[in-house]
Amino acid sequence: MQTPPKPQRGWRWHRALLVNLRTPSQAPPRVQALSGPPQPRTAPPRAPFQGTKVGIRGTGGKQTRNQGETGAEESPDGTAAGEAIQPAEVGEPQADQSNHLADERSAERGGGIVPENGGQEGGEASEEGAPGQDHDITLFVKAGCDGESIGNCPFSQRLFMILWLKGVIFNVTTVDLKRKPADLQNLAPGTNPPFMTFDGEVKTDVNKIEEFLEEKLAPPRYPKLGTQHPESNSAGNDVFAKFSAFIKNTKKDANEIYERNLLKALKKLDSYLNSPLPDEIDAYSTEEAAISGRKFLDGNELTLADCNLLPKLHIIKIVAKRYRDFEFPSEMTGIWRYLNNAYARDEFTNTCPADQEIEHAYSDVAKRMK
């Protein structure tokens, strides 16, 4: 899958804002760019929109609260989000150890949101009982190279996907780390995205945010995203660490070892994806269980485990091909089925950064081998 640059399917460009247009069955996601003085940009091609349209008026450099869905992001080499963006040591990325801070100030009333086609002021859906309309949620994610679009960060995409899957209305703000506004520095000193506020409460740890959202946004109003099979949570947990060692190696004579270690981890993941889950096995059948036909780690629906693994697996696919001419082997049918099913879901594809953003993030990490 080639992710289009900047706004993808369903996104609309307006000045310093990226707006994800709402489909009838989802909350209206929006992304706002947050940085220093706005710079002139060339607007990318607009995709045809479907569903309810929410208009935005230029804010003259002020922050504007926008309601929508968010995306999660993480450091290119797997370092914990919230740390400085720089190459980390080879090893398992500390995704679950990351700390983040955030909040977003409301713009003056009447200066930011212009409802269209039935949207209420503030960007909320006009439909009665729209999911999530009683929560004020803001997710801050790292901006891309242009300071506005979504940047490369699996931690951010992880949270973005969770909020999208929950069906809640929320704000997304891209933060340009090179021109971080003073008010954001005061709010979250020394902290880089992603971070979140929920009804005014600052949330700073990715792992705890995930747990909080699963507990707070619970059935029957919101779907449960936890796995039914504990093994799904640990499937592929060593893949990104092996990739990190592989991509940062600069010695040709050691490349084969690192590649072999990566393939071993991928094969283990592929085996899990192809192994039928207990609920796929007919206890009364005399035939051996066939290869699993499920779409994702824990079944046919996306779960928290997928929100954690898929962004990393996508990065591996893009970066390994670009800098090491490495591709997932075609015989790893479980991984390819998994990725193809993910690419068919808006919750994943519309939260992915552009391929160019991912490649750029690794341009200094993936050194040329000698």
N, C-alpha and C positions, 0 to 999 in steps of 0.2 A: 504493500500500500504506500502510495506517495502522498504524504500529507500536504495539502496546499498551503502556501505561505499565508501568514496572518489569518484573517477570518476564513473559516472553513464553511462547509455547507450549513446554512442557517444563520450565519453571522453577517452583520451589517456594519460598515465603517462610518463613523461620524466624528470628524475632528480627532480629538485625543481619546475618543471612546470606542471600544469594541462592543457591539451589542449583539447578543445572541437572541434571535427572534423566537418567540414562543410558538410551540406546537400546541394544539388543542388539549392534549393530555398531559402537558408538563407545565411546571412553573416557568415564568419568563426569565431565563438567565440573562445576565448582563455583566459586562466587564468594563471597568473604568480604569484608565491609565492614571497613575499617581506619580508625579515626579516634580521636577523644577519647572521653570517657565516653559510652556509648550512650544515645540519647534514645528515648523511646517513639514508635513509629510505628504507623500504621494498615496492617494487612496488606492487600495487594491480593487480588483473587479468585485462587484457585488453579486452575490448569489441570489436567485429568486427566493422570496420568503413565502412561508406558509404559516397560517395560523394568525394569532393576534399580534398586532404590531404595536410596539411601544416606542414613541418618539422621544428624542432628546434634544435639548437646546444647548448651544455652546455655553460654557461656564466662565469664560474669560480667565482661565487659569485656576479657578477655585475648585475645591473638591465638591463632588456631587454624589449624594447617596443614590445608588442605583440598585434595583432589586434584580436578582437573577441567580444563575447557578455558577459555581466556581470551579477552579481547577487546581490541582496540587502540583508541586514541583519540588525538585531536589537537586543537590549539587551534581555536576556532571559525572564525577568519579565515585559518587555514592557516599560522600561525607554527609554528616548529619545536617539537615536543614536547620538554619539558624546559626550555623558557623560561617566563617568567612568563606567566600567562594574561591577556592584554590585547590590544587591537586592534593589528594590525601595519600597516606601510605597504603600499600597493597594490603587488602584484608577485607573482612566482611563489613559492608557499609553499615553505619550505626543508625539506620532509619528509625528504629524504635527508641533511640535514645535522644532524639532531637528535641530541642526546646524552641518555642516560638512565641512571639508576642504580637498583639495587635488591637487596633480599634480604628474606627473611621468616624470623622466628625461630619455632622450633617451640614449640608449647604443651606443657605438662607432659603426659606420657602418661596417657591415661585421662580427660582433662578435656574433650576436644573431639569426637571422632568416635565415633559409635555405629553399627556396621555393621548393615545390615538386608538381608534377602533374599539372603544369600550374600556380601555385601560383606565384605572383610577389614578389620581394624583399620587406620586410616590412610586409609580411603576407597578403597583399591586394589581393583580388580576381582578376584573370586575365580577367574575363569577362568584356566586355565593358559596361559601364553604371551600374556597380554594385552599389547597394544602399549604401549610406553613405560613399563612398570612398573619398569624398572631405572634410570630417570632421575628426578632430583628437580628439577622445574622450577616456578618461581613467576613469574607475570607481574603487575605492579602497574599498575593503570589508574586514571584519574581518576574519582572518584565524581560522581554527579549532584547535583542541587539538594538532595536529601534527605540527602546525605552517605553514601548506601549503594548506590543503584542505579548502573548504568553511565552515565557522563557522555558528553558529546559530545567525541569525539576520534578523527579518522580514523587517526592514527598507532597508537593503541592497538588499534583495530579491525583494522587491518592485521596486527598481530602475533597478535591473537586468532584471526583467520581462518587464519593460517598454521599455528598450533599445532593448531587443530581439524582442518584438512585433513590434517595429518601423522598424525593418529590417536593422538597421544601423550597420556598422562595428565599433567595439570599443574594447578598451583594458580593461582587468580585472586584478587587482593585489590583491592578498590576503595578508593582513598585520598581522604579528604576533605581538600582543600587548605586549608580554613579551620581545620581542627583536626588538622593533621598530627602524629602522635605523635612524641615526642622520639626514640625509638629509630630511627624512620625518617629523621628529620632527621639523626641522627648517621651513619646508613648512607649516605644520599645527600644531603649538604648542598647546598642551593641547586638541587636537581634536582627537577623535577616529572615525573609519570608521562607516558608509559609507560617502564618499565625492567624488567629481568628477571634472575633468577639461574638458572643451569643447573649442577646438581650442585655448588652452593656457590660457583660463579664468577659474579661480578657482570658483567652486560652492560649497557652504557650508551648504545649508539648503535643507532638503529632499523635503519639500512641494514646495519650490520655484524651485527646480530642476525639479520636475514633471511638473510644469506650464511652465517652460522654454522649456523643451523638447517638450511638446505638441504644443507650439507656434513656435519653431524653426524647428522642424521636422514635417512639416505640409503637407497636401495634396497639389497637386496631387502626389508628389513623395513618401510621407510617409503616412501611415494610421492615421486617427483620432481615438484617444483612449478615448475621453471624452464620458460620458453617454448621452443618449437621454432623460432619465427620471431622474429628480433630486433626486427622492426618493432612487434610487440605490446607490447614494453616501453615504447616511446615514444608509443604511441597515446593521445591525450587528455592529454598531459603539460602542455599550456598551458591547458586548460579551467578549472582551479581558479583560476589567476591572473587570467583574464579575469572570472570570477565574482566574485572578491574586489574587483576594481576596480569592477565593476557594482554590487555590493551596498552598497559604502561611499560611492558617489557621492551627494551631497546636492543637486546642481544639476539642476533639471528640464531646462534647455536642453542639458545634456551627457548626459542619460540615454540618448538615442537612439544616441549614439556608442558608449557602453559596452555597450549591449544588442547593437548590431551586431557589436562585437568578440567578445562572448560567443557569439552565434549562428554566427559564422564558425568559431570553435574547435569548437563542437558539430557543425557540419556536416562538418568535417574528420574528427572522430571517427566520425560516422555513416557517412561514406563508407568508412572503413576497416572498420567492422563489417559493411557490406553487400558489400564486395569479397571474392570468394572467395579463400581461402588456396590456396597451390600444391597442397596435397594434396586440395583440393576440385575441382580442375580435371582433367578427363579429357583426357589428352594425345592420345588417339586419336579424340576426338570432333570432328566438323566444325562443331558448333554452338558459338555463343559461350557463354562461361561465364555461368550465371545468377547471380542475387543469392545471396550466401552464406546458408546456413541454420544456421550454427554458433551455439552458445549463448553463447559467451564470446569474449574477445579472441583467444585462440590456438587455439580449437577448442571441443570440447564438454565440457571439464573446466576447473575453476577453476585458475588458475595464480598465481604471485607477482604478475604484472602486474594481475590482477583484484583481488587483495587490496589493492593500492595505489590503484587507480582507483575501484572500486565505492563505498567509504565516502565519497569526495569527491563522486561523482556523486549519491549519495543525499542528501547535505547540500544540494547545489545545488537538487535537486528540491524539497526541503522548504522551504528558506529563501527561494528566489526566488519561490515561490508565495505564501508567507506575507507577505513584506514588499514585493514588487514586482509581485505578481499576474502573474508570468511563469511559463510552462510550456514544457516541451520541445515544439516543434511536432509535430503528429501525423504529418507527412510524414517525420519522422526515424525511420523504421521500424527502423533498425539499433539506435539507442539504446533505443527502447522494447522491442524484443525482448531486448536485453541485460539491461535492468533487470528485466523480467518473469521471465526465466530465473533471475536472481540471487535474486529474491524467493521463488522456489520451492525455494531451497536453505537448509537450516538453518544451514549454516556462515556464511551472510551474515545472514539475518533474526534469528537468535538472538544475534548479536553487535552488532546495531544498537542504539543508544540509542533511547529513546522519542522520538517526533516532538517532544513538548513540551520535551525536553531540548535538542534541536537548535535549536528556535525561541528558547528562553530564552538559549542561548549567543550568539545573534546579536541579541538585543534592543537591546544598546548599540552594536553594530557597524553594523547597518542603520539609519542615521539617516533620519528623514523628509525627503523632498526639499522644497526651498523654491523 
